[in-house]
Amino acid sequence: MTKCLGCGALLQTKVPNEEGYVKDLNKKYCERCFKITHYNEYKFIDKENKYYLDIIDNINKTKDLVLLVTDFLNTEGLNELEIKNPVILVLTKRDIIPRNLDETKLLNSIKPNLNIVDKIIVGPKTNYNLDTLKNKIVRYQKSKNVYVIGYTSSGKSTLINQFIKNYSENKNQITTSILPSTTLDLIPIDIDKTLTLIDTPGLLDEGSVILNVNGQTLNKIMPKKEIKPITIQIKKDQTIIISNLFRLDVKAETNLTFYMSNNLEINRIYKETKELENLNKYQIDIDKDTDIVIKGLGFIKATQDCKAILYLDEKVKFIVRRSLI
């Protein structure tokens, strides 16, 4: 059986609406991957999260090195993963991280309860730190196989494609998209005689806004360039609404700094409003130097103690944590 080089699905010619469909089994890429790559036409393939977690269970049996890929807006979900293998934490998308942030402090503040053997920030688009990452892989790998794991839209496939371009004679690229469930099965990629990177399906981060919006909104949510944090001086009883995705009523004076895509619209309201009152309502006690993390969207840093009311879609989760920055 032959797999699609783009997403890992088994190629088949019988059912056009199912994964791996091709008209000719001599094709390297399924029609879904071809349409994503050439026409930006996306078709969601629905799989239960257990399918992806079972893949991690099988990886745990290998004891091979894992590259755990994420970006600085989405680090909280790492604590929910049960990876037992040695892990290099790869904070990717360096180009979206505010330039004034200290990389060492940022990496030190991310402490998932995993067997982390090393951490690194990389930028595949500019080859930032890729040579260093490759050297770390050589140092820690247990065998030729190194697994690449991350939540959906974490940047795994983009990172692997840049490894192919930089270090391999293999010219076959895997399919990339900002939309979830692009990679459907394991895809082994021989980089050289001593290294095979194995791409894995993006894990579904339950409660992430990414899984609950359409493609147009997702384009706004996913930053394409450096995030420029926006700080707002909040007076008592003011409301902030972000692109109709959530509402935050702040009950005391504070400063809020928003670490999110700059394509999102921030609307400040100075009087009572009924906007987004249909969303779930949460009472929050915010301590000084804490973050409100909206899964898949980013986070808001508060500088003073205050009380707030958060209105948020029932399918989307939030976390209050000590400030990451």
N, C-alpha and C positions, 0 to 999 in steps of 0.2 A: 504494500500500500504506500502511495506517495503522499507526502504532506505539502500543503501550500507553504512556500518559502516566506510569505508575508505574515501569516497569522498562525500557522501550525496546524490548521484544520486538515483532516484527511480529504483529499480530492475525490469528488464523486460526480457522476454525470446524470444521475437519476432524478434528483429532487431540486429544482431551481431555487426554491425559497429556503433551503437549508444550508448550513455552513459547508464550505468546501466545494460548492458547485462550480463546475467548468463544463464547457461544451466539448472540450478535447482534453483527455488525460495527459497529453504531452505538454500542457501548459505548466509553467512554474508557479503562477499565482492564481488564486481563485477569483471569480468574478467580483466578489465583494471587495477584496483587496485592490483589484484593478480599478474599481469605481471610486474607492476612497482616495487612491493615489492620484488618479488622472482627472476625476470629475468632482472630488470632494462630496461624493454621495455616500452617505453612511447608513448602514443597516444594523440595528442593534440585535445581538444574539443573546437571548436570555438564558443565563445559567445560574443555578443557586450558588450561594457563597460557599456551601459545603464542598462543591466541586473544586474550588480554589484552595480551600483549607486542606483538602485531601492531598493536593499537590505538595503543600508544605510538609505534611506528615511524611510523604515519601522522600522528600529532600532531606528531612531530618535523619533518615536511616542511612544516608550516604556519608555523613560527617564531612562533606566537602565544604569549601569556602563559599560564603554567600555575600554578594554585594546587595546591601539593602538600600534602595534608592528612594529618596524623597526630596522635597524642597522645603525652604524654611517656613513657608506658610502652613505646611501640613506635617507636623511632627508628633502630634498627640496620639494618633492612631498606632504608632509604632509600639506602644506599650501593650497593645492588644494582640500582638503577634506572638506565636509560640514557636519561634525558631531556635533550635538547639545547637545548630552548627556555629562555627566561628564566623563572625560577621564584620565586614568593613562597612561602616555607615557612610554612604555617599550622598552628600547634600548637593544636588545638581541644580542647574539653572542659575549659575553664578550671576548671569546678566540681569536677573530680576531682583537680586539682593541689594538693598541700599548701600551705596559705595562707602558710606562713613561707618558702617558696622565693622567691628573688629572680628575677623574670622575665627581667631582662636577662642575668644570669649563666646562667640555664637556656638561653635562646636562643643565647647565645654558645658554649655547650658542644656544641651540635648542629651539626656541620660536614660535611654530606654533600658528596661530590665532584660538585657540580652547579653550574649557573650561577644561584646564588642572588642575586637582586637586592634582596630584603628578607625580613624575618622578622617574625612577629607571633603573639601568643597571643590566642585569641578564645574566647568562651563563648556559643554560639548560644542556649542556653536563657534567658540573662539579657541578651542583646544586648551582652555585654561586648566592646568594641573592634570591633564590626561596622561602625560608621561609619568608623572609621580604616582598616579593611581595604578598604572600598569606595573610599576616597580613594586608597589605594595602588594598587588595580586601575586606577583612572582614570589614575594617574601612569605606570604601566608597560605598560598594554595596547598591543598592536601593531595590533589591529583590534577590531572589535566582539566577536569570539569570544574567550572565555577558558575554557580547559579545566580541569576539576577532577579531579585524580588522587589516588588513595590506595589503600592496601591495604584489603581487606575489613574492615568494622566500624570504619573510621577516623573516621567521622562526616561524610563528604562530603555525603550526602543530607540529613542534618539541617541542615547549614550552608546548603545551597542552599534548602531549604524556608524557612529564616528570612530569607534574602535575598528570596525571593518575597513573604513576608508583610510585610517592612519597606519594600521599594523598588519593588514591581511591582503593576500592576493585574491581572496574571495570577493567578488563584486556584487553578490546578491544582497540587496537591502531588505530589511524587514519593514512591515507596514507601520506607519505612525499616524496617530490622530489624537486630537484633544478629547475625543469622545470615549466613553467607557467600553470595555470588552472588545478592543481591537485585536489584541493577541488572544487566541482561543486555546492554545495548547503549547507544550514545551517546544522550543525551537533551538536546536543546537547549532552554533555557528563556530566553525573552526577558524580561529584567528591566526594561529601558527601551529607548529608541530607540538608545542607544549601547552597550548591554551585553547580550550573550547568554552566559550560563553554560552550559557543556556538561558535564553529568554523564557520567562514564565508569564502566564496570563495576569493582567493587572488585578490585584485583589479589590473586591468591592468593599469600600470603607462605609459600613452601615451608618447611616445618619449624615452622610456627606451631602452637601447641597449639589454636588456634581451629578449625583444620581437622580436628582429630582427637578432638573430644569431642561429646557430645550436647547438645541444647538446654538441659537442666536444669543441666548442669555449666557451660555457657557463661554462663548467667545469674549464676552465682557468680563466674566469672572477670572478667566485664565490670563494672567499678565504676560505680555509679549516683550516688555522691556523693563528697565530698572523701576522698582516701586519707589515712589517719592512719598514718604509718610506725610499724612495731613493731620495737623494738630488743631483742635478746636477748643477754645475756652468756653466752657459750658456754665451758664448761669442756672440758678435753681428753676426746676420745672420747665425744662426745654426737651424737645423731642428731636431725635435724629432718625431719618429714614434713608436706607441705602438701597437704591434701585428697586424699590418695592420688594426686596428680599427679606428684610427684617426691619423692625422698629425698636428704638431704645429710648425710653422715657427716663431722664436723669433727674433725680430729686434733690441734688445739692450741687454746689459749685465744685467744679473739677476741670482738669484738662484731659481730653481724650485724644489719643494718637491712633490713627487708623492705618494699619498695615494690610492693605488690600490692593487689588488692581486699580490703577488710576482711571480705568475706563468706567468704573462704577460711579453713579451719581450720588452725591451726598446732599441731602435736603434737610436743612434745619428749620424747625417749626417752633414759634415762640408762644403759641397759645394752644388750648385744648384742641384735639383733632380726633376724628373717628377713623382715620386712615389705618388700614391693616389690623383693625380691631378683631377681624375674623380669625386671625392667627392665634396659636397657642400663647398663653400669657404666663410669664415666669417672673417671680419676685427675686431679685438678686441683691445680696449685700456685697459690695465691691470694696476690697481693702486697697490701701495704698500700694502702688507698684504691682498690680496684678493685671492679667490679660483676660478678656472675654474672647474665647476662641469659638468661631462659628465653623464647624467642620466643612472643609473644602473651600472656604471662602477667604479666611485670613483671621486676623485678630485685632482687638482694640485694647490699647494699653491705657490704664487709668493712673493718675498721679496722686489722687487723694481718696480717702474713704468716702463712700457715698452709697446711697440706695438707688436702685434702678429697676425698671420693669422692661423685660424683653419680650417682644412679640415675634414669634418664629413659627415657620411651618412645622406641623407635628411630626413630619418625617425627618426633619433636620435636627441634629444634636448640637449642643454647645457645652463648653467646659470652661470653668474658671480656674486659673493656675497662677503661680508666681510668674512674674514677668520674664519672658524669654530674653528680652533686650534691656 
